[in-house]
Amino acid sequence: MTGFGQEPRVNYFKIDSDHPEFDLVQAGDVCLTFYQDNSVITSLPALIRVDGVITNDKQVQDFLKTEKVEHIPFMPIVQIYPSFDPLMFSKLMSTCNKMTEEVRKQSEFHFVQSSIFDFIEE
């Protein structure tokens, strides 16, 4: 399936055929998965909006082949997010934007969206 997060580009996601919500996911749903961008895959939970569901078997197999060729796994759908509130999400994003701007103005800290495990030294 294709989906959108905060980033402007489309990402591909997958859901196993034995997943209890396999036949329920549809375009427009908000789903729980993991955060990724062009260069990072994390264990941080992320919400995405499903843009489209690819159901053609040949297309599905072709996409799964590109996953292996490019060595970048498609993030799995954990579940359909049951109680997504667009107004609360808008408030959350507005607050996040204000906080990010404040961090930039008032400190020398760099705002990073990452996992705490990225900072643990071995």
C-alpha positions as CSV (number, residue, x, y, z in Angstrom):
1,M,0.0,0.0,0.0
2,T,1.1,3.6,-0.4
3,G,0.9,6.1,2.4
4,F,1.8,9.6,3.5
5,G,3.4,10.7,6.7
6,Q,4.9,14.2,7.5
7,E,7.3,14.0,4.6
8,P,6.3,15.1,1.1
9,R,7.2,11.8,-0.6
10,V,5.1,8.7,-0.9
11,N,6.3,5.6,1.0
12,Y,5.3,2.0,0.6
13,F,4.1,-0.1,3.4
14,K,3.1,-3.8,3.8
15,I,0.7,-5.9,5.7
16,D,0.9,-9.6,6.0
17,S,-2.0,-11.6,4.5
18,D,-2.5,-13.3,7.9
19,H,-2.9,-9.9,9.7
20,P,-6.4,-9.7,11.3
21,E,-6.9,-6.3,9.6
22,F,-5.6,-7.4,6.1
23,D,-8.9,-7.1,4.4
24,L,-10.0,-4.0,6.3
25,V,-7.2,-1.5,5.5
26,Q,-8.4,1.0,2.8
27,A,-7.5,4.4,1.4
28,G,-8.0,7.2,3.9
29,D,-7.3,5.0,6.9
30,V,-4.8,6.2,9.5
31,C,-2.5,3.4,10.4
32,L,0.3,2.8,13.0
33,T,3.7,1.8,11.7
34,F,7.3,2.9,12.3
35,Y,9.0,6.2,11.4
36,Q,11.3,6.3,8.3
37,D,12.8,8.9,6.0
38,N,15.1,8.7,3.0
39,S,18.1,7.4,5.1
40,V,16.8,6.2,8.4
41,I,14.4,3.5,9.6
42,T,13.6,3.7,13.3
43,S,11.7,1.9,16.0
44,L,9.7,5.0,16.7
45,P,5.9,4.6,16.2
46,A,4.5,6.7,13.4
47,L,1.1,7.4,12.0
48,I,0.5,7.4,8.2
49,R,-2.5,8.0,6.1
50,V,-3.1,5.3,3.5
51,D,-3.2,6.8,0.1
52,G,-3.9,3.6,-1.9
53,V,-4.0,-0.1,-1.5
54,I,-2.2,-2.2,-4.2
55,T,-4.2,-5.4,-4.6
56,N,-3.0,-6.7,-8.0
57,D,-0.9,-9.8,-7.2
58,K,1.7,-9.1,-9.9
59,Q,2.1,-5.5,-8.7
60,V,2.4,-6.7,-5.1
61,Q,5.1,-9.2,-6.1
62,D,7.0,-6.6,-8.2
63,F,7.0,-4.2,-5.2
64,L,8.2,-6.9,-2.8
65,K,11.0,-7.7,-5.3
66,T,12.2,-4.0,-5.3
67,E,12.2,-4.2,-1.5
68,K,14.8,-6.9,-1.7
69,V,16.8,-5.4,-4.6
70,E,17.0,-2.0,-2.9
71,H,17.7,-3.5,0.5
72,I,15.2,-1.2,2.1
73,P,12.3,-3.0,3.8
74,F,8.8,-1.6,3.5
75,M,7.5,-0.6,7.0
76,P,4.8,-3.0,8.3
77,I,1.4,-1.8,9.2
78,V,0.9,-2.6,12.9
79,Q,-2.8,-1.8,13.0
80,I,-5.5,0.6,11.8
81,Y,-5.3,3.5,14.3
82,P,-8.7,3.3,16.0
83,S,-9.3,6.8,17.3
84,F,-7.5,9.3,15.1
85,D,-8.7,12.8,15.8
86,P,-7.7,15.3,13.0
87,L,-8.2,18.3,15.2
88,M,-6.0,17.0,18.0
89,F,-3.4,16.0,15.4
90,S,-3.5,19.6,13.9
91,K,-3.0,21.0,17.4
92,L,-0.1,18.5,18.0
93,M,1.6,19.6,14.8
94,S,1.1,23.3,15.5
95,T,2.6,22.9,19.0
96,C,5.5,20.9,17.5
97,N,6.2,23.6,15.0
98,K,6.2,26.3,17.7
99,M,8.5,24.2,19.9
100,T,10.9,23.5,17.0
101,E,11.1,27.2,16.2
102,E,11.7,28.1,19.9
103,V,14.5,25.5,20.1
104,R,16.1,27.0,17.0
105,K,15.9,30.6,18.4
106,Q,16.8,30.0,22.1
107,S,19.4,27.3,22.1
108,E,22.3,25.6,20.4
109,F,20.5,22.3,20.6
110,H,19.7,20.6,17.3
111,F,16.2,19.2,17.0
112,V,16.5,15.5,16.1
113,Q,13.7,13.1,15.5
114,S,15.3,9.8,16.5
115,S,15.3,6.9,18.9
116,I,17.1,7.0,22.2
117,F,18.8,3.8,21.1
118,D,20.7,5.8,18.4
119,F,22.6,7.7,21.1
120,I,23.7,4.7,23.3
121,E,27.3,3.9,22.9
122,E,28.3,0.3,22.7
